[in-house]
Amino acid sequence: MRAIIRDTPIIAMMVVQLTVWMSLFYSFPALVLFWQADFGWPTAQIMGAFGLSIAVYALGAPLYGRLIDRGLAPITFPLGALGGAVLLVSLTSAETLPRFYTTWAALGICMGLTLYEPCFALVTRARAGDARAPSGR
């Protein structure tokens, strides 16, 4: 465990993953009641946008995987995080359901570029054979 605590890149990746998950994934359920109250949209319509984002995330997996396999995760990961931040800010001006859905669809792309798979690919490529080494090493 002490080796992990001293591994600055791994600590940074942990912080980034926590932030990205909170921003791109967990912000949705945290804001559903706000959107219901603010826009008066039915729950099913609001939740459909999140379902769309997950579908875009899943359907794009082959593309994201090819990018990762080509070693582009160090580029796509930060671009996905930055794009996600920009899209979340733009979400504050989404006043129509189509714009809301479009923004969440684009956020699905950002999820595919930043969540678990790219993170694991980055760590595995950076650590090579030591990626799976026990933490007591």
GITA-V816911 format. One record per backbone hydrogen bond with DSSP energy under -1.0 kcal/mol. CO is the residue of the C=O (numbers start at 1). NH is the residue of the N-H. E is the energy in kcal/mol with one decimal. If there is no record, write none. Layout:
CO:NH:E ; CO:NH:E
This chain:
1:5:-1.9 ; 2:6:-1.4 ; 4:7:-1.4 ; 6:8:-1.3 ; 7:11:-2.4 ; 8:12:-2.8 ; 9:13:-2.3 ; 10:14:-2.4 ; 11:15:-2.3 ; 12:16:-2.6 ; 13:17:-2.8 ; 14:18:-2.3 ; 15:19:-2.4 ; 16:20:-3.1 ; 17:21:-2.8 ; 18:22:-2.3 ; 19:23:-2.4 ; 20:24:-3.2 ; 21:25:-1.7 ; 21:26:-2.5 ; 26:30:-1.3 ; 27:31:-1.3 ; 28:31:-1.1 ; 31:35:-2.6 ; 32:36:-2.5 ; 33:37:-2.4 ; 34:38:-3.1 ; 35:39:-2.7 ; 36:40:-1.7 ; 42:46:-2.0 ; 43:47:-3.1 ; 44:48:-1.6 ; 46:49:-1.1 ; 47:51:-2.4 ; 48:52:-2.3 ; 49:53:-2.0 ; 50:54:-2.2 ; 51:55:-2.2 ; 52:56:-2.7 ; 53:57:-2.3 ; 54:58:-2.6 ; 55:59:-3.3 ; 56:60:-1.9 ; 58:61:-1.3 ; 60:64:-2.7 ; 61:65:-3.0 ; 62:66:-2.1 ; 63:67:-2.3 ; 64:68:-2.4 ; 65:69:-3.0 ; 66:70:-1.7 ; 67:72:-2.5 ; 68:71:-2.1 ; 72:75:-1.8 ; 72:76:-3.1 ; 73:77:-2.6 ; 75:79:-1.8 ; 76:80:-2.8 ; 77:81:-2.2 ; 78:82:-2.8 ; 79:83:-2.9 ; 80:84:-2.4 ; 81:85:-2.1 ; 82:86:-2.4 ; 83:87:-2.6 ; 84:88:-2.4 ; 85:89:-2.0 ; 86:90:-2.4 ; 87:91:-1.7 ; 89:92:-1.2 ; 90:93:-1.6 ; 91:94:-1.4 ; 96:100:-2.3 ; 97:101:-2.7 ; 98:102:-2.6 ; 99:103:-2.5 ; 100:104:-2.2 ; 101:105:-2.3 ; 102:106:-2.2 ; 103:107:-2.2 ; 104:108:-1.4 ; 105:109:-1.1 ; 106:110:-1.7 ; 107:111:-2.4 ; 108:112:-2.0 ; 109:113:-1.3 ; 111:115:-2.6 ; 115:119:-1.7 ; 116:120:-3.1 ; 117:121:-2.4 ; 118:122:-2.6 ; 119:123:-2.4 ; 120:124:-2.8 ; 121:125:-2.6 ; 122:126:-2.5 ; 123:127:-2.4 ; 124:128:-1.6 ; 127:130:-2.6 ; 128:131:-1.5 ; 130:133:-1.1 ; 134:137:-1.7
